[in-house]
Amino acid sequence: MRTVQFTLRQYLNTHGLSAYRLAQAARGRVSERTVYALARGEASRVDLGTLGAVITTLEELTGEPVSPGDLLTAVTVPGPDPEARAWLDGDASRLGEFGAYDWDGADPYALGEPVRFGPDGELVIGGE
C-alpha cells in the first residue's frame, strides 16, 4: 500500500532552515503549531491553502521555486503479515446467527489449568 508523507524537515535541513525560522516567516499565514507538526511529520492532512502558504513562505526564504513535490513523498507501507491477512479476509458475517457460548453458570476463568510456554518453548500445563 502507498501513503504520502511530508518531507518538510528534509527540505528545511537541505536549505539550512529551521522550523522556527519558517514559523516566524509564516506568521499570520500559518500557525506555529501547524508548521511544527508538518516539520515533525505528525500532520496526517493539510489544507491546500496552508500548503500554498508554506510553499510561498519557503520561496520567500530561499529565493527558489518550491513545488508540492518538494514537500511530499509517496512511500510504501508494508501490508499485514499472512496471519493477519487471513483474519482480515475471514468471513465473520454469520456470527450474529449464533448465541453466546453457554458456560452453564460456571466461571470460565476457574475451569481447567493455566497453560504457558516454558523457557525452552515447551507447553506447560498447570504447575508442572
BADREN-193409 format. One line per field, with one value per atom (N, C-alpha, C): residue number from 0; chain; x, y, z. Coordinates in pm, 1 decimal. Example, Ala and Ser with C-alpha at 12.3 -4.5 7.8 and 13.67 -1.06 7.14 Angstrom:
pos	[0/0/0/1/1/1]
unit	[A/A/A/A/A/A]
xx	[1319.0/1230.0/1320.0/1285.0/1367.0/1290.0]
yy	[-569.0/-450.0/-330.0/-225.0/-106.0/3.0]
zz	[780.0/780.0/780.0/708.0/714.0/787.0]
***
This chain:
pos	[0/0/0/1/1/1/2/2/2/3/3/3/4/4/4/5/5/5/6/6/6/7/7/7/8/8/8/9/9/9/10/10/10/11/11/11/12/12/12/13/13/13/14/14/14/15/15/15/16/16/16/17/17/17/18/18/18/19/19/19/20/20/20/21/21/21/22/22/22/23/23/23/24/24/24/25/25/25/26/26/26/27/27/27/28/28/28/29/29/29/30/30/30/31/31/31/32/32/32/33/33/33/34/34/34/35/35/35/36/36/36/37/37/37/38/38/38/39/39/39/40/40/40/41/41/41/42/42/42/43/43/43/44/44/44/45/45/45/46/46/46/47/47/47/48/48/48/49/49/49/50/50/50/51/51/51/52/52/52/53/53/53/54/54/54/55/55/55/56/56/56/57/57/57/58/58/58/59/59/59/60/60/60/61/61/61/62/62/62/63/63/63/64/64/64/65/65/65/66/66/66/67/67/67/68/68/68/69/69/69/70/70/70/71/71/71/72/72/72/73/73/73/74/74/74/75/75/75/76/76/76/77/77/77/78/78/78/79/79/79/80/80/80/81/81/81/82/82/82/83/83/83/84/84/84/85/85/85/86/86/86/87/87/87/88/88/88/89/89/89/90/90/90/91/91/91/92/92/92/93/93/93/94/94/94/95/95/95/96/96/96/97/97/97/98/98/98/99/99/99/100/100/100/101/101/101/102/102/102/103/103/103/104/104/104/105/105/105/106/106/106/107/107/107/108/108/108/109/109/109/110/110/110/111/111/111/112/112/112/113/113/113/114/114/114/115/115/115/116/116/116/117/117/117/118/118/118/119/119/119/120/120/120/121/121/121/122/122/122/123/123/123/124/124/124/125/125/125/126/126/126/127/127/127]
unit	[A/A/A/A/A/A/A/A/A/A/A/A/A/A/A/A/A/A/A/A/A/A/A/A/A/A/A/A/A/A/A/A/A/A/A/A/A/A/A/A/A/A/A/A/A/A/A/A/A/A/A/A/A/A/A/A/A/A/A/A/A/A/A/A/A/A/A/A/A/A/A/A/A/A/A/A/A/A/A/A/A/A/A/A/A/A/A/A/A/A/A/A/A/A/A/A/A/A/A/A/A/A/A/A/A/A/A/A/A/A/A/A/A/A/A/A/A/A/A/A/A/A/A/A/A/A/A/A/A/A/A/A/A/A/A/A/A/A/A/A/A/A/A/A/A/A/A/A/A/A/A/A/A/A/A/A/A/A/A/A/A/A/A/A/A/A/A/A/A/A/A/A/A/A/A/A/A/A/A/A/A/A/A/A/A/A/A/A/A/A/A/A/A/A/A/A/A/A/A/A/A/A/A/A/A/A/A/A/A/A/A/A/A/A/A/A/A/A/A/A/A/A/A/A/A/A/A/A/A/A/A/A/A/A/A/A/A/A/A/A/A/A/A/A/A/A/A/A/A/A/A/A/A/A/A/A/A/A/A/A/A/A/A/A/A/A/A/A/A/A/A/A/A/A/A/A/A/A/A/A/A/A/A/A/A/A/A/A/A/A/A/A/A/A/A/A/A/A/A/A/A/A/A/A/A/A/A/A/A/A/A/A/A/A/A/A/A/A/A/A/A/A/A/A/A/A/A/A/A/A/A/A/A/A/A/A/A/A/A/A/A/A/A/A/A/A/A/A/A/A/A/A/A/A/A/A/A/A/A/A/A/A/A/A/A/A/A/A/A/A/A/A/A/A/A/A/A/A/A/A/A/A/A/A]
xx	[83.9/0.0/88.9/43.9/119.3/51.1/131.1/80.9/171.1/127.4/204.2/251.4/377.9/434.9/492.3/491.8/553.2/703.9/775.9/922.7/973.9/892.9/931.9/1061.9/1079.5/1202.5/1326.5/1320.4/1434.2/1457.6/1348.8/1362.4/1430.7/1384.6/1443.9/1591.7/1625.7/1765.9/1852.5/1803.1/1878.1/1905.3/1812.9/1826.8/1875.1/1920.9/1977.9/1876.3/1753.2/1647.3/1599.2/1538.5/1478.6/1327.2/1257.0/1111.7/1075.7/1157.9/1134.6/1140.7/1241.7/1256.8/1137.2/1092.7/976.1/851.5/834.2/716.2/712.3/829.0/834.3/801.4/855.6/832.2/688.5/624.7/488.2/383.1/426.5/333.4/223.2/100.1/-14.4/-73.1/3.5/-45.6/-65.5/26.1/21.3/56.9/-16.0/12.9/145.4/211.0/336.4/313.5/203.5/171.8/166.1/104.1/93.5/230.6/311.9/446.5/525.8/521.9/597.6/543.9/411.6/352.8/395.6/397.3/441.9/590.2/669.3/813.6/844.6/765.6/786.4/725.6/649.5/584.0/464.5/407.3/295.4/159.9/155.4/26.7/-19.8/-144.9/-198.4/-271.8/-299.6/-363.8/-330.2/-341.0/-315.1/-409.1/-459.0/-543.5/-457.8/-511.9/-434.0/-391.1/-473.2/-434.4/-314.4/-310.3/-195.8/-71.1/-83.9/30.3/80.9/-11.0/28.5/101.4/54.5/120.3/260.4/276.5/409.3/501.6/451.5/532.1/574.1/479.3/510.2/616.6/602.9/699.6/837.3/842.3/971.8/1035.0/955.5/1009.0/1066.5/999.4/1049.8/1181.1/1190.9/1311.5/1430.2/1403.6/1514.5/1541.2/1442.7/1457.7/1449.4/1405.1/1393.9/1248.5/1210.0/1073.5/1058.7/941.8/911.4/780.6/775.3/653.5/605.3/480.2/432.2/519.5/574.3/660.1/788.0/825.9/943.8/913.7/785.3/745.9/669.8/641.5/565.6/636.4/623.6/677.1/582.1/574.3/492.6/582.1/537.1/614.0/527.2/591.5/521.3/515.4/396.7/376.1/354.5/427.8/410.2/268.0/216.2/82.0/84.6/-31.3/-36.7/34.2/87.0/153.3/47.8/89.9/-6.6/-113.5/-76.5/-175.4/-280.1/-234.7/-328.1/-415.4/-355.6/-432.1/-543.5/-514.8/-615.6/-731.2/-699.9/-805.9/-885.6/-817.9/-886.8/-975.0/-930.7/-1006.4/-1116.3/-1116.2/-1214.3/-1356.1/-1451.7/-1591.9/-1658.3/-1682.2/-1747.1/-1891.4/-1943.6/-2077.0/-2188.7/-2167.1/-2272.8/-2261.7/-2167.6/-2150.7/-2273.5/-2348.3/-2468.9/-2576.9/-2565.3/-2664.0/-2647.3/-2536.0/-2506.3/-2514.6/-2567.2/-2573.9/-2438.2/-2431.1/-2308.2/-2288.9/-2164.5/-2136.7/-2198.6/-2264.8/-2331.3/-2236.8/-2187.4/-2096.0/-2172.9/-2306.3/-2391.5/-2363.1/-2345.5/-2325.9/-2184.6/-2095.4/-1958.2/-1876.1/-1775.7/-1682.3/-1573.5/-1567.8/-1470.1/-1326.0/-1302.4/-1165.7/-1123.3/-1222.5/-1190.9/-1183.0/-1209.4/-1207.6/-1067.2/-1035.1/-910.2/-786.0/-674.7/-544.3/-483.0/-403.5/-338.2/-237.2/-223.4/-130.0/-30.6/98.2/202.1/315.0/404.4/522.1/639.1/714.6/831.0/951.1/1063.5/1182.6/1239.6/1212.8/1262.6/1155.3/1042.7/937.0/839.1/856.9/764.7/635.8/526.0/395.6/389.5/356.3/347.1/203.0/141.8/3.7/2.1/-66.7/-76.4/58.2/88.2/210.7/325.6/318.7/423.3/560.6]
yy	[-116.6/0.0/123.6/227.8/352.9/458.6/544.4/657.9/776.7/894.3/1015.8/1071.7/1111.5/1170.4/1307.6/1394.1/1525.7/1512.4/1583.6/1583.2/1723.9/1802.2/1940.1/1944.5/1854.9/1855.8/1839.7/1745.3/1724.7/1848.9/1910.8/2031.9/2141.9/2159.9/2262.9/2235.0/2110.6/2074.3/2099.8/2061.6/2079.5/2226.7/2312.7/2455.3/2537.0/2468.2/2537.2/2620.3/2575.6/2647.1/2565.2/2632.4/2562.2/2578.7/2491.5/2503.2/2634.5/2675.0/2801.9/2918.6/2919.4/3027.3/3029.5/2913.0/2904.7/2953.7/2911.2/2951.8/3103.2/3164.4/3309.9/3380.4/3330.5/3392.1/3372.8/3263.5/3232.9/3290.0/3362.1/3416.5/3496.6/3471.5/3538.9/3462.5/3366.8/3284.5/3140.4/3091.4/2953.0/2957.2/2883.0/2882.9/2812.1/2854.7/2789.7/2641.1/2609.9/2470.6/2385.7/2439.6/2366.8/2348.3/2453.2/2442.8/2334.6/2333.8/2233.9/2092.9/2078.3/1945.7/1895.8/1986.0/1947.4/1909.8/1987.0/1960.3/1828.7/1794.7/1668.2/1550.2/1576.0/1468.4/1413.0/1489.5/1442.4/1475.3/1564.5/1602.2/1491.7/1452.6/1347.8/1407.4/1537.7/1606.0/1753.4/1820.6/1963.4/2028.2/2143.2/2221.1/2273.1/2275.7/2320.8/2465.7/2548.7/2688.0/2696.2/2608.3/2603.4/2558.5/2455.2/2407.9/2519.9/2592.6/2703.5/2811.9/2842.6/2944.5/2899.8/2771.0/2718.9/2728.3/2690.8/2697.0/2841.1/2935.3/3076.3/3125.9/3090.7/3133.5/3074.5/2946.9/2885.0/2952.0/2986.9/3056.9/3192.1/3261.4/3390.0/3372.4/3266.6/3242.7/3196.5/3115.1/3056.2/3129.9/3204.1/3268.5/3169.4/3048.6/2943.4/2900.6/2851.6/2798.0/2668.9/2651.6/2533.1/2474.8/2344.2/2278.2/2181.8/2137.9/2039.5/1913.5/1875.4/1757.5/1771.7/1896.1/1918.4/1889.7/1886.2/1871.7/1743.2/1664.9/1541.1/1427.4/1307.4/1189.6/1071.8/986.5/864.9/752.1/680.1/569.0/444.4/330.6/203.2/161.0/131.9/85.1/-65.3/-142.3/-287.3/-325.7/-423.9/-473.3/-569.2/-621.1/-715.7/-847.1/-912.3/-1041.3/-1146.0/-1264.7/-1365.0/-1402.7/-1412.9/-1448.7/-1338.0/-1213.4/-1102.1/-1093.6/-1117.0/-1113.0/-1217.8/-1337.3/-1442.8/-1399.5/-1335.8/-1287.7/-1177.1/-1086.1/-975.7/-1024.3/-1130.1/-1183.4/-1280.6/-1318.7/-1415.3/-1361.1/-1450.1/-1412.0/-1430.8/-1321.2/-1326.7/-1278.4/-1271.0/-1214.6/-1297.3/-1425.3/-1510.9/-1527.9/-1463.5/-1483.3/-1440.1/-1344.9/-1299.2/-1405.4/-1511.4/-1619.5/-1710.0/-1699.4/-1787.1/-1708.9/-1772.9/-1709.5/-1716.5/-1646.8/-1651.1/-1791.7/-1831.9/-1964.6/-1976.3/-2086.5/-2109.3/-2185.5/-2118.9/-2181.6/-2255.0/-2255.8/-2326.0/-2281.4/-2151.2/-2095.2/-2104.5/-2174.7/-2189.8/-2066.1/-2038.1/-1928.9/-1983.1/-1938.6/-1995.3/-1974.2/-1872.9/-1847.6/-1943.1/-2012.3/-2105.7/-2249.5/-2271.0/-2405.2/-2441.8/-2567.9/-2617.3/-2566.7/-2583.7/-2546.4/-2439.1/-2350.4/-2249.4/-2314.5/-2256.6/-2306.5/-2195.8/-2231.1/-2132.5/-2202.8/-2124.6/-2179.8/-2172.8/-2281.9/-2287.2/-2218.2/-2215.6/-2144.1/-2199.7/-2327.7/-2386.5/-2392.6/-2321.8/-2318.3/-2434.1/-2522.1/-2633.8/-2586.0/-2653.2/-2620.3/-2675.9/-2589.2/-2628.6/-2608.1/-2714.3/-2708.1/-2713.6/-2617.9/-2611.3/-2577.3/-2639.7/-2609.5/-2703.5/-2776.8/-2874.8/-2813.5]
zz	[0.0/0.0/0.0/-65.0/-70.6/15.0/75.3/151.4/120.5/158.1/133.0/266.4/272.3/393.1/361.1/461.7/447.3/461.5/377.9/384.6/413.1/482.9/514.0/593.1/687.9/768.8/680.3/586.8/496.5/410.8/363.7/282.4/364.0/486.8/573.2/597.7/629.4/654.4/532.0/415.2/290.2/262.7/303.2/274.3/394.2/497.7/613.8/691.1/691.8/762.6/880.9/976.4/1090.2/1083.8/1154.5/1163.1/1232.0/1327.7/1396.9/1298.7/1213.5/1114.1/1019.9/974.5/887.5/960.3/1083.7/1161.0/1178.1/1204.1/1219.6/1089.0/978.9/848.4/800.7/843.8/800.1/893.7/996.8/1095.9/1026.5/1068.7/1009.1/890.3/838.1/726.8/770.0/854.1/903.2/1051.6/1133.8/1277.4/1305.4/1412.0/1453.4/1476.3/1540.3/1572.3/1445.1/1340.6/1214.1/1150.6/1151.5/1093.9/1165.3/1297.3/1373.5/1349.1/1340.6/1313.4/1175.7/1076.6/942.6/943.7/1014.1/1018.3/1090.3/1191.3/1263.4/1189.5/1084.3/1010.8/1084.0/1174.5/1255.2/1195.2/1095.6/1036.3/942.3/956.4/868.9/749.7/755.7/643.3/653.3/541.1/538.6/437.6/473.7/385.0/270.0/148.8/33.5/47.8/111.9/137.0/228.6/329.5/421.8/347.7/265.6/187.0/96.0/33.6/-52.0/25.7/146.6/229.6/270.7/303.2/338.3/216.5/101.5/-21.0/-49.4/-39.7/-64.2/33.1/160.7/262.4/234.1/195.5/163.3/41.9/-56.6/-174.2/-134.4/-42.4/6.4/82.0/161.7/241.3/157.6/57.1/-21.2/-151.1/-200.2/-329.6/-444.8/-417.1/-518.0/-532.0/-649.8/-662.6/-580.8/-521.7/-440.9/-493.2/-506.4/-551.2/-442.6/-450.2/-352.1/-350.0/-465.1/-471.9/-390.3/-358.3/-273.6/-127.1/-92.3/48.3/78.5/-25.9/-9.5/-81.2/-27.4/-94.2/-73.0/-172.4/-159.8/-111.5/-11.1/44.3/49.3/42.8/52.9/198.6/245.1/382.2/375.6/455.1/448.9/488.5/419.4/448.8/565.2/601.4/713.2/678.6/782.2/761.1/723.7/679.2/632.6/736.2/863.4/965.0/979.5/987.7/998.9/874.1/757.2/632.2/633.9/686.8/694.4/784.0/897.2/986.5/918.9/851.7/785.1/670.8/602.9/489.8/532.6/660.6/709.4/701.7/686.7/676.7/812.2/880.9/1011.6/1001.8/881.0/859.8/923.6/949.3/1004.2/1155.8/1218.9/1362.9/1442.4/1391.0/1459.7/1468.2/1389.1/1390.1/1512.2/1581.7/1694.1/1823.9/1925.2/2056.0/2125.4/2236.7/2315.9/2371.8/2396.1/2449.7/2588.2/2614.6/2742.8/2834.7/2935.6/3031.6/3140.7/3133.8/3229.3/3372.4/3390.3/3523.9/3577.6/3508.4/3558.0/3522.4/3604.4/3576.3/3483.8/3358.3/3265.1/3309.6/3393.2/3439.4/3550.7/3610.3/3717.9/3666.8/3539.4/3482.1/3434.8/3441.4/3383.9/3453.7/3386.5/3441.6/3352.8/3409.7/3326.3/3230.4/3115.6/3014.9/2984.5/2973.2/2940.8/2866.5/2812.3/2747.1/2843.9/2852.0/2938.5/2875.3/2946.6/2898.6/2767.2/2739.9/2614.7/2507.0/2530.8/2432.6/2443.4/2544.2/2560.4/2626.9/2597.8/2654.2/2795.6/2892.8/3032.7/3077.2/3129.0/3173.8/3324.8/3384.9/3531.7/3593.2/3704.9/3776.9/3745.7/3636.7/3601.9/3604.1]
***
